[in-house]
Amino acid sequence: MNSLERSIRFIEGKATDRIPFHPILIRFAARHAGVLYRDFCLSPVHKCMANIRCASDYMSDWVNTMSDPWAEAEAFGTLLTYPEDDLPRVERHAIEEISDIESMKVLDPGEHRRMRARIEEIEIYGRETAGRLLVCGWVEGPLAAYCDIRDINMAMTDLYEYPDKVHKALDIITASAIAFITPQVKAGAHCIGIGDSVCSLISPELYREFCFEREKMLVDHIHSLGAYAKIHICGNISAILPDVIRTGTDIIDIDHRTGPVSGVLHLLGSGQLFSGKSDPVTVVQDGSNEIIRRSCRDFYREAGGRAVLSAGCEVTPETPVENLMFFSSMADELVRETGGGSA
């Protein structure tokens, strides 16, 4: 079976010939392909070429549109500079004063270059991979996007000082994400990732007040279009994991800082599973083969076999080629050990 078939079968709980391997390759992909990071962020052709090459070289079962979290933020008015070979830098946030929220409007993806570029990336993947790989589009989650346009420190203060204003901004962000999801799926994305990275920094009560219903709206919209949904939240999400599961998302990324997931397995619905959770630095980058093997085995068993093989977050650009190759080989080893890749 090809990578797309493998990924879909695994999500649906059917036996596969190997565990799907979905590493988050961003700066690593750019470096591996010899692409300047500015080009990786801004040029759909360069990003897609780098990701397709990595999928081939490391037997990855997916390609994605991730590079940085700033596409929607730039559309909302955050001013960025793009160094030649480094991460984008914020020069000015779109929301400098809380009153600036009053001028926010729902984004039209067709009017903004980086949002258009993401749709173009998905179209390129569709042409170049011809149904062989799972294509994953992406949107910023509501709170993460708010931090991208406001500044994370001010945003966290706003949750307490200006909750009504934050709710208004998050409603506009969510409507914009829905508008952005639709053309991505129509362009050929099989899955849409929702990156709400900062949610691990707030309490479960704040997550339920500001984020849960909006993330669920995004998941429901993705499902209504016939695609799969994936939620990525960096850091320790043990306290909010039951609520993340309740969004109905198909795939939940588990960072290495998150505690054991065995206690929430009973909450998973049919077709829900995890992805992770090897530490990108101490395990994937710096670990020996045995450390990598133990990390993969431990989480696969902890998750009751309902886990895509991946690191908990982005694979570092300094990761040795040999380590990533061995990490990939665990997709076959786990199947041999368990007698079949059924989630």
C-alpha positions in Angstrom: 0.0 0.0 0.0 1.2 3.5 -0.6 1.7 6.2 2.1 -1.7 7.8 1.7 -3.5 4.5 1.9 -1.4 3.5 4.9 -2.2 6.7 6.8 -5.9 6.6 6.1 -6.2 2.9 7.0 -4.3 3.5 10.2 -6.5 6.4 11.2 -9.6 4.3 10.6 -8.2 1.5 12.8 -7.4 -1.0 10.0 -4.3 -3.1 9.7 -1.3 -1.6 7.8 2.0 -2.9 6.6 3.9 -0.4 8.7 3.1 2.4 11.2 2.6 5.7 9.4 5.6 7.9 9.9 4.7 11.6 10.1 7.7 13.6 11.3 7.4 17.4 11.5 10.2 18.4 9.2 10.5 22.2 8.7 14.0 23.6 9.2 15.4 20.1 8.8 13.7 19.8 5.4 15.0 23.2 4.2 18.6 22.3 5.2 18.3 18.7 3.8 17.2 20.1 0.5 19.7 23.0 0.4 16.9 25.6 0.5 17.4 29.0 2.2 14.8 29.3 5.0 13.4 32.5 3.5 12.6 30.6 0.3 11.2 27.7 2.3 8.7 30.1 3.9 7.9 32.2 0.9 8.3 30.0 -2.2 5.7 27.2 -2.6 7.9 25.4 -5.1 10.9 25.4 -2.7 8.9 24.3 0.3 7.2 21.5 -1.6 10.4 20.3 -3.3 12.1 20.1 0.1 9.3 18.2 1.7 8.8 15.7 -1.2 12.5 15.0 -1.1 12.4 14.3 2.6 9.4 12.0 2.2 11.4 10.1 -0.4 14.7 10.0 1.5 13.2 9.2 4.9 10.2 7.1 4.0 7.8 9.7 5.5 4.1 9.1 4.8 3.0 12.7 4.6 3.9 16.1 3.3 2.7 19.3 5.0 2.6 23.1 4.6 4.2 24.1 7.8 7.1 26.5 7.9 6.3 29.2 10.4 3.1 30.5 12.2 2.9 33.9 10.5 0.8 33.5 7.4 -2.5 34.5 9.0 -0.8 37.0 11.3 0.8 38.8 8.3 -2.7 38.9 6.7 -4.1 40.5 9.8 -1.4 43.2 9.8 1.6 41.9 11.8 4.7 43.3 10.1 7.5 40.8 9.5 10.9 40.6 8.0 12.3 37.4 6.5 16.1 37.0 7.0 17.8 35.0 4.3 18.4 31.9 6.3 16.7 32.3 9.7 13.3 32.4 11.3 10.9 35.3 10.4 11.1 38.2 12.8 8.2 40.4 14.0 8.7 44.1 13.6 5.3 45.2 14.8 2.2 43.2 15.9 -1.1 43.9 14.3 -2.8 44.5 17.7 -0.7 47.0 19.6 -3.5 48.5 21.6 -6.5 46.5 22.7 -8.8 49.0 20.8 -7.2 47.8 17.6 -9.4 44.7 17.8 -12.3 46.9 16.7 -10.8 47.2 13.2 -10.2 43.5 12.7 -12.1 41.8 9.8 -12.6 38.2 8.7 -9.8 37.4 6.3 -10.4 36.4 2.7 -7.5 33.9 1.8 -7.5 35.0 -1.8 -6.5 38.6 -0.8 -3.3 37.7 1.0 0.0 36.4 -0.5 1.0 33.9 2.2 -2.5 32.4 2.4 -2.7 32.1 -1.3 0.8 30.4 -1.2 -0.5 27.7 1.1 -3.2 26.8 -1.3 -0.7 26.7 -4.1 1.5 24.4 -2.0 -1.3 21.9 -1.7 -2.0 22.1 -5.4 1.7 21.4 -6.1 1.7 18.4 -3.7 -1.4 17.1 -5.6 0.4 17.3 -8.9 3.8 16.0 -7.8 2.8 13.2 -5.4 -0.2 11.9 -7.4 -2.2 10.5 -4.5 0.8 8.7 -3.0 1.3 10.8 0.2 -1.0 12.2 2.8 -1.2 16.0 2.2 -1.7 18.1 5.3 -2.7 21.7 5.2 -2.6 24.0 8.2 -4.2 26.8 10.1 -3.3 28.6 13.3 -5.5 27.8 16.2 -7.5 30.7 17.7 -5.3 31.5 20.7 -2.0 30.9 18.9 -3.2 33.3 16.2 -4.2 35.9 18.7 -0.7 35.7 20.2 0.8 36.1 16.8 -1.0 39.4 16.2 -0.9 40.7 19.8 2.4 39.5 21.4 2.2 36.5 23.7 2.8 38.4 27.0 0.1 41.0 26.3 -2.3 38.3 25.0 -2.1 36.3 28.2 -2.8 39.5 30.2 -5.7 40.3 27.9 -7.4 37.0 28.9 -7.9 38.4 32.4 -8.2 42.2 31.7 -10.2 42.3 28.5 -12.0 38.9 28.1 -14.8 40.4 26.0 -12.3 41.9 23.6 -10.4 38.7 23.3 -13.6 36.7 22.6 -14.4 39.2 19.8 -10.9 38.8 18.3 -11.0 35.0 18.6 -14.4 34.9 16.9 -12.9 36.8 13.9 -9.8 34.5 13.9 -12.0 31.4 14.0 -14.1 32.6 11.1 -11.0 33.4 9.2 -9.6 29.9 9.8 -12.8 28.4 8.6 -12.5 30.5 5.4 -8.9 29.3 5.0 -9.6 25.6 5.6 -12.2 25.4 2.8 -9.9 26.2 -0.2 -7.1 24.1 1.3 -9.4 21.0 1.3 -10.7 21.9 -2.1 -7.2 22.1 -3.4 -6.5 18.6 -2.3 -5.5 18.5 1.4 -6.5 15.2 3.0 -5.9 16.5 6.5 -5.8 20.0 8.1 -3.6 20.6 11.1 -4.6 23.2 13.7 -1.6 24.7 15.5 -2.7 26.1 18.9 0.7 25.9 20.5 0.2 28.2 23.4 -2.8 26.4 24.9 -0.4 24.4 27.2 0.3 27.7 29.0 -3.2 28.3 30.2 -5.4 26.6 32.7 -8.1 24.0 31.7 -10.7 26.6 32.7 -9.3 29.2 30.4 -8.9 26.6 27.6 -12.6 25.7 27.9 -13.6 29.3 28.0 -11.6 30.6 25.1 -10.4 27.7 23.0 -12.3 24.5 23.2 -15.5 25.4 21.4 -13.6 27.3 18.7 -11.2 24.4 18.0 -14.2 22.1 17.9 -15.8 24.4 15.3 -12.7 24.1 13.2 -12.6 20.3 13.5 -16.3 20.0 12.7 -15.8 22.2 9.6 -12.8 20.1 8.4 -14.9 16.9 8.9 -17.8 18.5 7.0 -15.5 18.8 4.0 -14.5 15.2 4.2 -11.0 15.7 5.5 -9.2 14.6 8.7 -8.3 17.0 11.5 -5.1 17.2 13.6 -4.4 19.3 16.6 -0.9 20.3 17.6 -0.3 22.0 21.0 3.3 22.3 22.2 4.3 21.5 25.8 2.5 19.5 28.5 -1.2 19.2 27.7 -2.1 16.5 30.3 -4.5 18.9 32.0 -6.4 19.7 28.9 -6.0 16.4 27.0 -9.5 15.2 27.8 -11.0 18.4 26.3 -8.7 18.2 23.2 -10.0 14.7 22.7 -13.6 16.0 23.0 -13.0 18.3 20.0 -13.4 15.2 17.9 -10.0 15.7 16.1 -8.7 12.6 14.4 -5.0 13.1 15.4 -3.6 14.6 18.6 0.0 15.5 18.7 1.6 14.6 22.1 4.7 16.5 23.1 7.3 14.7 25.2 6.5 16.9 28.2 3.0 15.5 28.3 2.5 12.7 30.9 1.3 9.2 30.1 -1.8 9.1 27.8 -2.8 5.6 29.0 -5.3 7.1 31.4 -7.3 8.8 28.6 -7.4 6.0 26.1 -11.0 5.2 27.1 -12.0 8.7 25.9 -10.8 8.2 22.4 -13.6 7.8 19.8 -13.4 5.5 16.8 -10.8 6.9 14.4 -9.1 9.0 17.0 -5.4 8.5 17.8 -2.2 10.2 18.9 1.0 11.2 17.2 4.3 11.5 19.0 6.0 11.7 21.5 9.7 11.3 21.2 11.7 14.3 22.4 13.1 16.0 19.3 16.4 16.9 21.0 17.4 14.3 23.6 15.9 11.4 21.7 15.8 12.1 17.9 18.7 14.5 17.6 21.1 13.2 20.3 19.9 9.7 21.2 21.5 6.4 20.3 19.6 3.9 18.3 18.6 2.1 21.5 17.2 5.4 23.0 15.2 6.1 19.9 13.9 2.5 19.8 12.9 2.6 23.5 11.1 5.9 23.1 9.1 4.7 20.1 8.2 1.4 21.8 7.2 3.0 25.1 4.8 5.5 23.5 3.3 3.0 21.1 2.5 0.7 24.0 1.4 3.5 26.2 -1.0 4.6 23.5 -2.4 1.1 23.1 -1.1 1.0 19.5 -3.1 4.1 18.6 -0.2 6.3 17.7 1.4 7.6 14.5 5.2 7.5 14.7 6.5 11.1 15.1 8.5 13.3 17.4 6.5 15.4 19.8 7.3 18.5 17.8 9.5 19.7 15.0 12.6 17.6 14.2 15.6 19.9 14.7 17.8 20.9 11.8 20.8 19.6 13.6 19.4 16.0 13.7 21.9 13.6 12.1 20.7 11.9 9.0 21.5 8.5 10.5 19.2 9.2 13.5 16.2 10.2 11.4 16.7 7.1 9.2 16.7 4.9 12.2 13.7 6.7 13.6 11.9 6.0 10.3 12.9 2.3 10.5 10.9 2.0 13.7 7.7 2.2 11.6 8.6 -1.3 10.3 10.0 -2.6 13.6 6.9 -1.8 15.5 4.7 -3.6 13.0 6.9 -6.7 13.3 6.7 -6.6 17.1 3.0 -6.1 17.2 2.0 -8.3 14.3 0.2 -5.6 12.4 -0.2 -1.9 12.4 -3.8 -1.7 13.6 -4.8 1.4 15.6 
